[in-house]
Amino acid sequence: MDYGILGWIVIGLIAGALAKFIMPGRDPGGIIVTILLGIVGAIIGGFIASAIGFGAGGNIWNLLIATLGAVILLWLYRVFTSRRTIG
């Protein structure tokens, strides 16, 4: 299934919630920032997956791509915000 930008935003909302479930903990921005990271991760993951030919794998595959992107962005967010608060 080929999603447009709006489809990836909706998938990103779900992926952001899943990323928060996979990586629990205190984040400076809470669930709202995590969901926004999920949306961005879904969009980036969707563009990358489509570019390499994996973008049309069905709803579950697209949700996995979006969740992976959200988890990576959440991890990066935690790395950069923890460095900033220490220094």
ROSE-4610 file (N, C-alpha, C; in Angstrom, 1 decimal, always signed):
// ROSE-4610
residu = [M/M/M/D/D/D/Y/Y/Y/G/G/G/I/I/I/L/L/L/G/G/G/W/W/W/I/I/I/V/V/V/I/I/I/G/G/G/L/L/L/I/I/I/A/A/A/G/G/G/A/A/A/L/L/L/A/A/A/K/K/K/F/F/F/I/I/I/M/M/M/P/P/P/G/G/G/R/R/R/D/D/D/P/P/P/G/G/G/G/G/G/I/I/I/I/I/I/V/V/V/T/T/T/I/I/I/L/L/L/L/L/L/G/G/G/I/I/I/V/V/V/G/G/G/A/A/A/I/I/I/I/I/I/G/G/G/G/G/G/F/F/F/I/I/I/A/A/A/S/S/S/A/A/A/I/I/I/G/G/G/F/F/F/G/G/G/A/A/A/G/G/G/G/G/G/N/N/N/I/I/I/W/W/W/N/N/N/L/L/L/L/L/L/I/I/I/A/A/A/T/T/T/L/L/L/G/G/G/A/A/A/V/V/V/I/I/I/L/L/L/L/L/L/W/W/W/L/L/L/Y/Y/Y/R/R/R/V/V/V/F/F/F/T/T/T/S/S/S/R/R/R/R/R/R/T/T/T/I/I/I/G/G/G]
num = [1/1/1/2/2/2/3/3/3/4/4/4/5/5/5/6/6/6/7/7/7/8/8/8/9/9/9/10/10/10/11/11/11/12/12/12/13/13/13/14/14/14/15/15/15/16/16/16/17/17/17/18/18/18/19/19/19/20/20/20/21/21/21/22/22/22/23/23/23/24/24/24/25/25/25/26/26/26/27/27/27/28/28/28/29/29/29/30/30/30/31/31/31/32/32/32/33/33/33/34/34/34/35/35/35/36/36/36/37/37/37/38/38/38/39/39/39/40/40/40/41/41/41/42/42/42/43/43/43/44/44/44/45/45/45/46/46/46/47/47/47/48/48/48/49/49/49/50/50/50/51/51/51/52/52/52/53/53/53/54/54/54/55/55/55/56/56/56/57/57/57/58/58/58/59/59/59/60/60/60/61/61/61/62/62/62/63/63/63/64/64/64/65/65/65/66/66/66/67/67/67/68/68/68/69/69/69/70/70/70/71/71/71/72/72/72/73/73/73/74/74/74/75/75/75/76/76/76/77/77/77/78/78/78/79/79/79/80/80/80/81/81/81/82/82/82/83/83/83/84/84/84/85/85/85/86/86/86/87/87/87]
x = [+0.8/+0.0/+0.9/+0.6/+1.4/+0.7/+1.4/+0.8/+1.3/+0.5/+0.9/+1.4/+1.7/+2.3/+1.3/+0.0/-1.0/-1.1/-1.0/-1.0/+0.1/+1.3/+2.5/+2.4/+1.7/+1.4/+0.5/-0.5/-1.4/-0.6/+0.1/+0.9/+1.9/+2.5/+3.4/+2.9/+1.6/+1.0/+1.0/+0.7/+0.7/+2.1/+3.0/+4.4/+5.0/+4.7/+5.2/+4.7/+3.5/+3.0/+3.7/+3.9/+4.6/+6.1/+6.7/+8.1/+8.2/+7.2/+7.2/+7.0/+6.2/+6.0/+7.3/+8.0/+9.2/+10.3/+10.4/+11.5/+10.9/+10.4/+9.8/+10.9/+10.5/+11.4/+10.9/+11.6/+11.3/+11.9/+11.1/+11.6/+11.3/+12.2/+11.9/+10.6/+10.2/+9.0/+7.7/+7.9/+6.8/+6.2/+5.0/+4.4/+4.1/+3.9/+3.7/+4.9/+6.1/+7.3/+7.6/+7.3/+7.5/+6.6/+5.3/+4.4/+4.9/+5.4/+5.9/+7.1/+8.0/+9.1/+8.7/+7.6/+7.0/+6.5/+5.9/+5.5/+6.7/+7.7/+8.9/+9.6/+9.7/+10.3/+9.6/+8.2/+7.4/+7.6/+7.7/+7.8/+9.2/+10.2/+11.6/+11.7/+11.2/+11.3/+10.5/+9.3/+8.5/+9.2/+9.9/+10.6/+11.8/+12.6/+13.7/+13.3/+12.2/+11.7/+11.2/+10.5/+10.0/+11.2/+12.2/+13.3/+14.1/+14.2/+14.9/+14.0/+12.7/+11.8/+11.0/+11.0/+10.3/+9.0/+8.6/+7.5/+6.2/+6.0/+4.6/+4.5/+4.7/+4.6/+3.4/+2.5/+1.2/+1.3/+0.2/+0.0/+1.0/+1.1/+2.0/+3.5/+3.9/+5.3/+5.5/+4.6/+4.7/+4.7/+3.9/+3.9/+5.3/+5.9/+7.2/+8.2/+8.2/+9.1/+9.0/+7.8/+7.5/+8.0/+7.7/+8.1/+9.6/+10.3/+11.7/+12.3/+11.8/+12.2/+12.0/+10.8/+10.5/+11.4/+11.7/+12.6/+14.0/+14.5/+15.8/+15.8/+14.8/+14.7/+14.6/+13.8/+13.7/+15.0/+15.7/+17.1/+18.0/+18.0/+18.9/+18.5/+17.2/+16.7/+17.2/+17.1/+17.6/+19.1/+19.8/+21.3/+21.6/+21.0/+21.4/+20.8/+19.7/+19.1/+19.9/+20.3/+21.1/+22.4/+23.1/+24.4/+24.2/+23.1/+22.9/+22.6/+21.9/+21.6/+22.8/+23.7/+24.8/+25.8/+26.0/+27.0/+26.5]
y = [-1.2/+0.0/+1.2/+2.2/+3.4/+4.5/+5.0/+6.0/+7.4/+8.4/+9.7/+10.3/+11.5/+12.2/+12.1/+12.2/+12.2/+10.8/+9.8/+8.4/+8.1/+8.6/+8.4/+9.1/+10.3/+11.0/+10.2/+9.6/+8.7/+7.5/+6.9/+5.7/+6.2/+7.4/+7.9/+8.2/+8.5/+8.7/+7.3/+6.3/+5.0/+4.5/+4.8/+4.4/+5.1/+6.4/+7.1/+6.5/+6.1/+5.5/+4.2/+3.4/+2.1/+2.3/+3.4/+3.7/+4.0/+4.7/+5.0/+3.8/+2.8/+1.6/+0.7/+0.7/-0.1/+0.5/+1.8/+2.5/+3.4/+2.8/+3.6/+4.4/+5.4/+6.2/+7.7/+8.5/+9.9/+10.6/+11.2/+12.1/+13.5/+14.4/+15.8/+16.3/+15.8/+16.3/+15.4/+14.3/+13.4/+12.7/+12.3/+11.5/+12.4/+13.7/+14.5/+14.5/+14.8/+14.8/+13.4/+12.3/+11.0/+10.7/+11.2/+11.0/+11.9/+13.1/+13.9/+13.2/+12.7/+11.9/+10.7/+10.1/+9.0/+9.4/+10.6/+11.1/+11.4/+12.0/+12.3/+11.0/+10.1/+8.8/+8.0/+8.1/+7.4/+8.0/+9.4/+10.0/+9.7/+9.8/+9.5/+8.1/+7.2/+5.8/+5.4/+6.1/+5.8/+6.2/+7.4/+7.9/+7.0/+6.6/+5.7/+4.3/+3.8/+2.4/+2.5/+3.5/+3.7/+3.8/+4.6/+4.8/+3.5/+2.6/+1.4/+0.2/+0.5/-0.5/-1.3/-0.9/-1.7/-0.9/+0.1/+0.9/+0.4/-0.6/-1.1/-2.5/-2.7/-4.1/-4.4/-3.4/-3.7/-2.9/-2.9/-2.1/-2.5/-3.8/-4.2/-3.8/-4.1/-3.7/-2.2/-1.4/+0.0/+0.5/-0.1/+0.2/-0.2/-1.3/-1.7/-0.7/-0.2/+0.8/+2.1/+2.5/+3.7/+3.6/+2.5/+2.3/+2.2/+1.6/+1.6/+3.0/+3.7/+5.1/+5.9/+5.7/+6.4/+6.0/+4.8/+4.3/+4.9/+4.9/+5.5/+7.0/+7.7/+9.1/+9.4/+8.6/+8.7/+8.5/+7.5/+7.2/+8.3/+8.9/+10.0/+11.2/+11.4/+12.6/+12.4/+11.2/+11.0/+11.2/+10.8/+10.9/+12.4/+13.2/+14.6/+15.4/+15.1/+15.9/+15.6/+14.3/+14.0/+14.7/+14.8/+15.5/+17.0/+17.5/+19.0/+19.3/+18.4/+18.7/+18.4/+17.6/+17.3/+18.5/+19.0/+20.0/+21.3]
z = [+0.0/+0.0/+0.0/-0.9/-1.0/-0.2/+0.8/+1.7/+1.2/+1.3/+1.1/+2.4/+2.5/+3.7/+4.8/+4.5/+5.6/+6.1/+5.3/+5.8/+6.7/+6.4/+7.2/+8.5/+8.6/+9.8/+10.7/+10.2/+11.0/+11.5/+10.6/+11.1/+12.1/+11.9/+12.9/+14.3/+14.4/+15.7/+16.4/+15.7/+16.3/+16.6/+15.7/+15.9/+17.1/+17.3/+18.4/+19.7/+19.8/+21.0/+21.2/+20.1/+20.3/+20.7/+20.2/+20.5/+22.0/+22.5/+24.0/+24.8/+24.3/+24.9/+24.9/+23.8/+23.6/+24.5/+24.5/+25.2/+26.4/+27.4/+28.5/+29.2/+29.9/+30.7/+30.6/+31.4/+31.4/+30.3/+29.5/+28.4/+28.8/+28.4/+28.7/+28.1/+27.0/+26.3/+26.6/+27.2/+27.5/+26.2/+26.3/+25.3/+24.0/+24.2/+23.0/+22.1/+22.7/+21.9/+21.3/+22.0/+21.5/+20.3/+20.4/+19.2/+18.1/+18.3/+17.2/+16.6/+17.4/+16.9/+16.1/+16.5/+15.8/+14.4/+14.3/+13.0/+12.1/+12.7/+11.9/+11.5/+12.4/+12.1/+11.1/+11.1/+10.1/+8.7/+8.7/+7.4/+6.8/+7.7/+7.2/+6.8/+7.7/+7.4/+6.1/+5.9/+4.7/+3.5/+3.5/+2.3/+2.0/+3.1/+2.9/+2.4/+3.0/+2.5/+1.1/+0.8/-0.6/-1.6/-1.2/-2.1/-2.4/-1.4/-1.6/-2.0/-2.2/-2.7/-1.7/-0.4/+0.6/+1.1/+0.4/+0.9/+0.7/-0.1/-0.4/+0.2/+1.4/+2.0/+2.8/+2.9/+3.7/+5.0/+5.6/+6.8/+8.0/+8.2/+9.3/+9.0/+7.8/+7.4/+7.5/+7.1/+7.2/+8.6/+9.5/+10.9/+11.5/+11.1/+11.6/+11.2/+10.0/+9.5/+10.3/+10.5/+11.2/+12.7/+13.3/+14.7/+14.8/+13.9/+13.9/+13.8/+12.9/+12.7/+14.0/+14.6/+15.8/+17.0/+17.1/+18.2/+18.0/+16.7/+16.5/+16.8/+16.4/+16.7/+18.2/+18.9/+20.3/+21.0/+20.6/+21.1/+20.9/+19.7/+19.4/+20.2/+20.4/+21.2/+22.6/+23.2/+24.5/+24.6/+23.6/+23.7/+23.7/+22.8/+22.7/+23.8/+24.4/+25.5/+26.8/+26.9/+28.1/+28.1/+27.0/+26.9/+27.2/+26.8/+26.9/+28.4/+29.1/+30.5/+31.5/+31.1/+31.9/+31.8/+30.6/+30.4/+30.8]
